[in-house]
């Protein structure tokens, strides 16, 4: 379980970073600079990370018996900029046992 949680934390970090890059760098370049190259470059990796985030959230949520409120916060974090970092600090970091085996 610890390995799955650590994997989810990494995916959440990468998903959050890709979303920020896509939203605040690639999209403005596309519309203000008329260059869609960066959206194409970042879009697919972000989409894959988004799907991975959701799948891992469901698996971990079922295993840890998250409440509906926790599920909702984790899922909403996938669509709000910077929110995956909040989930990591407030939910995931507290969930990982210090000396637990994988």
C-alpha positions in Angstrom: 0.0 0.0 0.0 2.9 2.4 0.8 4.2 1.9 -2.8 0.8 2.7 -4.3 0.5 5.8 -2.1 3.9 7.0 -3.1 3.1 6.3 -6.8 -0.1 8.3 -6.4 1.8 11.2 -4.8 4.3 11.3 -7.7 1.4 11.1 -10.3 -0.4 13.9 -8.4 2.7 16.1 -8.5 3.3 15.5 -12.2 -0.4 15.9 -13.0 -0.5 19.2 -11.1 2.7 20.5 -12.8 1.5 19.5 -16.3 -1.9 21.2 -15.7 -0.2 24.4 -14.6 2.2 24.4 -17.6 -0.7 23.7 -19.9 -3.0 26.2 -18.5 -0.7 29.1 -17.8 2.0 28.7 -20.4 0.9 26.6 -23.4 -2.6 27.9 -23.7 -1.6 31.6 -23.6 1.1 30.9 -26.2 -1.5 29.2 -28.4 -4.0 32.0 -28.3 -1.7 35.1 -28.0 1.2 33.8 -30.0 -0.8 31.7 -32.5 1.5 28.7 -31.8 -0.4 25.5 -30.8 2.8 23.5 -30.6 3.1 23.6 -26.8 -0.5 22.6 -26.3 0.0 19.6 -28.5 3.3 18.8 -26.7 1.8 19.0 -23.2 -1.7 17.8 -23.9 -1.2 14.1 -24.2 1.1 13.7 -21.2 -1.3 15.7 -19.1 -4.3 13.6 -20.2 -2.5 10.4 -19.4 -1.5 11.7 -16.0 -5.1 12.9 -15.3 -6.4 9.4 -16.1 -3.7 7.8 -13.9 -4.5 10.2 -11.1 -8.2 9.3 -11.2 -7.6 5.5 -11.4 -5.1 5.6 -8.5 -7.5 7.8 -6.5 -10.2 5.2 -6.9 -7.9 2.3 -6.0 -6.5 4.0 -2.9 -9.8 5.5 -1.8 -11.4 2.0 -1.8 -8.5 0.5 0.0 -8.4 3.2 2.7 -12.2 3.6 2.8 -12.2 7.3 2.2 -15.3 9.2 3.0 -17.4 10.8 0.3 -16.0 14.2 1.3 -12.4 13.0 0.9 -13.2 11.4 -2.5 -14.8 14.6 -3.6 -11.8 16.8 -2.5 -9.4 14.4 -4.3 -11.4 14.3 -7.5 -12.0 18.1 -7.6 -8.2 18.6 -7.1 -7.7 17.0 -10.5 -9.5 19.9 -12.2 -8.4 22.8 -10.1 -5.0 24.4 -10.6 -2.6 23.8 -7.7 -5.2 21.6 -5.9 -3.2 18.4 -6.3 -0.5 20.0 -4.1 -3.1 20.6 -1.4 -4.3 17.0 -1.6 -0.7 15.8 -1.3 0.0 17.9 1.9 -3.4 17.5 3.6 -4.5 14.0 2.7 -1.8 11.8 1.2 1.2 12.8 3.3 -0.7 12.0 6.5 -1.9 8.7 5.1 1.6 7.2 4.5 2.8 5.3 7.6 6.3 6.1 8.6 7.7 2.6 9.1 5.2 0.5 7.1 6.4 -2.1 4.6 5.3 -1.9 0.9 
